[in-house]
Amino acid sequence: MSGGLPCLALVKEDVHKMLAASSHLGAANCTFQMENYVFKKRSESCVIDIKKTWEKLLLAARVIASIENPADVCVISSRNFGQRAVLKFASHTSSTAIAGRFTPGTFTNQIQAAFKEPRLLVVTDPRADHQAIMESSYVNIPVIAFCNTDSPTKYVDIAIPCNIKSSDSIGLMWWMLAREVLRMRGSIHRTVEWDIMPDLFFYRDETKEAETEAAAEIAAVESAPAFPAPAVDAFTAPIVPEVAGEPATMMQPASTFPAKDQDWTAGGEATGADWAADAGGDWGADTNTDWAA
């Protein structure tokens, strides 16, 4: 769809990016609908023609840029590899993103709170996003899809041939599509390099990142030099009394209890008295005292 214009031609930098991301490597199998986009067949994979990929990418960008309201463009990815790219594409092009599981009836059931009526649908994988493609056929919504050599193309209007099994390839294709849409809208100039890096569209595994950060921290701690303990100043150190033959930290406080060898019965025998003798007195003798006298 470049029409032979020099400004729309595929540049060498984009070719290097696509080759580095393995966007030209398809699956081992190939359907008859995707044979037109295969440059060469090998035993382990099919080589996709990058020039045809670029032409279909420009066609898809022209279709997306022709929509008056950018929010009417719905981009979908149920696979983890494309969810980050879909969200980034939606943020830069002001489109509507559905990342994760697609709720059945989103395009057909008006009772749902998440009901949408988009004018264009862009999917990452026709096989994984088959529910959205099927519902779009019920309501006559055109579909743009990134397709591998073995992907089904039923109800797909514009198929962009590329490698959708690699997370780097998916992120790069969404980045290039977003860049071309912004260029055709006039948001960015074609001669100026886009300041958004393709790495922001790539899938990032949080588990591997956490393991890498933990390993880097351990390596930093192990490689850090060992510093000696600071010397104690004799003038500022606290004075602790010492006991002969015993360290200061093992000192035992003075006990308030009597010694174990003290005889408690000794005091009782020395001061023993007949308590019954004193208790024999007449306690009622003074009961007749006249207190009113």
SVG drawing of the C-alpha trace seen along z (x, -y; Angstrom):
<svg xmlns="http://www.w3.org/2000/svg" viewBox="-30 -16 71 46">
<polyline fill="none" stroke="black" stroke-width="0.4" points="0.0,0.0 3.0,-2.3 2.2,-3.2 5.9,-3.5 6.2,-6.7 9.7,-7.1 8.3,-8.3 6.3,-5.1 9.1,-2.8 10.6,-0.2 13.8,-1.6 16.8,0.4 16.4,-0.3 12.9,1.2 14.2,4.3 16.9,4.7 14.3,4.4 12.1,7.0 14.9,9.5 16.2,9.0 12.7,9.7 12.3,12.8 9.2,11.3 10.0,13.1 10.0,16.6 6.6,18.3 5.3,21.7 6.3,25.0 2.8,25.4 1.2,23.0 -2.4,22.6 -3.4,22.0 -4.6,18.5 -1.2,17.5 0.9,19.0 1.0,15.7 3.0,14.1 5.6,16.9 8.9,16.1 10.6,19.5 9.7,22.8 12.1,24.6 11.8,27.9 11.4,26.2 9.6,23.0 8.3,20.8 10.1,17.5 7.6,14.6 8.2,11.9 9.0,8.8 8.1,6.5 4.5,7.9 4.3,7.6 5.2,3.9 2.6,3.3 -0.2,4.9 1.0,2.9 0.6,-0.4 -2.9,0.7 -4.0,1.5 -2.6,-1.9 -4.5,-3.7 -7.8,-2.0 -7.2,-2.8 -6.4,-6.5 -9.5,-6.8 -11.8,-6.3 -13.0,-9.7 -13.3,-8.8 -10.2,-6.9 -12.1,-5.4 -14.2,-3.4 -11.1,-1.3 -11.0,1.7 -7.8,3.6 -7.9,7.0 -5.3,9.5 -6.2,12.4 -2.6,13.8 -0.1,12.5 2.4,11.7 0.2,9.1 -1.6,7.5 1.2,5.0 1.5,4.1 -2.3,3.6 -2.4,1.3 0.5,-0.8 -1.1,-1.0 -4.4,-2.2 -2.6,-4.8 -0.8,-6.3 -3.6,-6.2 -6.5,-6.9 -8.2,-3.6 -10.1,-1.1 -8.2,1.8 -9.5,5.2 -6.5,7.0 -7.2,10.4 -10.2,12.6 -12.9,11.4 -16.3,11.6 -18.8,13.3 -21.5,10.9 -19.5,7.8 -20.5,6.9 -23.9,8.6 -25.5,8.4 -26.8,4.9 -27.7,5.8 -24.1,6.1 -22.4,3.3 -19.3,3.8 -21.3,3.6 -19.4,1.9 -20.1,0.9 -16.7,0.4 -16.3,-0.4 -13.0,1.5 -11.4,4.5 -7.7,5.3 -6.7,8.6 -3.3,10.1 -4.0,13.8 -7.0,15.0 -6.9,18.4 -6.8,17.1 -9.3,14.2 -11.8,16.3 -14.7,15.3 -14.2,11.6 -13.9,12.3 -17.0,14.5 -19.1,11.8 -17.7,9.1 -19.0,11.1 -22.5,11.0 -22.6,7.2 -20.5,6.5 -17.4,5.1 -14.2,5.3 -11.3,7.2 -7.6,6.6 -5.4,9.4 -1.8,10.3 -1.6,13.8 1.1,16.5 1.5,18.9 -0.8,21.4 -3.4,19.0 -7.1,19.2 -8.2,16.2 -11.9,16.8 -13.8,13.4 -10.5,11.6 -10.5,8.7 -6.9,7.6 -4.2,10.1 -0.8,8.8 1.7,11.7 4.2,12.0 5.5,14.2 2.9,14.1 4.6,16.8 7.5,14.5 6.8,11.8 9.4,9.5 7.8,9.9 4.3,9.1 5.6,6.0 7.5,4.8 4.5,5.2 2.2,3.2 4.9,0.5 5.3,0.2 1.5,0.1 1.1,-2.6 3.9,-4.7 2.4,-4.5 -1.1,-5.4 0.4,-8.5 2.3,-9.4 -0.8,-9.2 -2.8,-11.3 -0.1,-13.9 0.8,-13.6 4.4,-12.9 6.6,-13.7 7.8,-10.9 11.4,-12.3 11.7,-12.5 12.4,-9.3 9.6,-8.4 10.8,-8.9 9.0,-5.8 11.2,-2.8 9.9,0.6 10.9,2.2 7.9,0.6 5.6,2.8 7.4,6.0 6.0,8.6 7.9,8.6 7.9,11.6 7.7,10.3 9.0,13.6 12.2,13.5 12.7,9.8 12.3,10.4 14.8,13.3 17.3,11.2 17.0,8.3 17.5,10.6 20.6,12.1 22.0,8.7 21.5,7.6 23.2,10.7 26.1,10.2 26.4,6.5 26.5,7.5 29.1,10.2 31.3,7.9 31.1,5.1 34.4,4.5 34.5,5.6 35.0,2.6 36.7,3.1 34.8,2.5 35.1,-1.1 37.6,-1.5 36.2,-2.2 37.1,-5.6 38.5,-5.2 37.1,-8.5 33.6,-8.0 33.2,-4.3 30.9,-3.6 32.5,-2.5 31.3,0.9 32.4,2.2 34.2,5.5 34.1,8.3 37.2,10.4 37.0,13.7 33.8,12.8 33.1,10.8 31.1,7.7 28.3,9.1 27.8,12.0 27.3,10.0 24.4,11.1 22.4,8.5 22.3,8.6 19.5,10.8 17.0,9.7 16.2,13.2 17.9,14.9 20.7,17.3 19.9,21.0 21.9,22.2 19.9,20.0 17.9,22.0 14.4,20.7 13.5,22.9 16.3,21.4 14.5,18.2 11.3,20.1 13.0,22.1 14.7,19.2 11.6,17.1 9.2,19.9 6.4,18.9 3.2,20.4 0.7,18.7 -2.1,20.6 -0.9,19.2 -1.6,15.7 -4.8,16.6 -6.2,18.0 -7.1,14.6 -10.8,13.6 -11.6,11.5 -15.1,10.8 -13.9,9.3 -14.1,5.7 -17.5,6.0 -19.3,4.3 -17.4,1.1 -19.6,-1.9 -18.5,-4.0 -21.1,-6.7 -19.5,-7.5"/>
</svg>
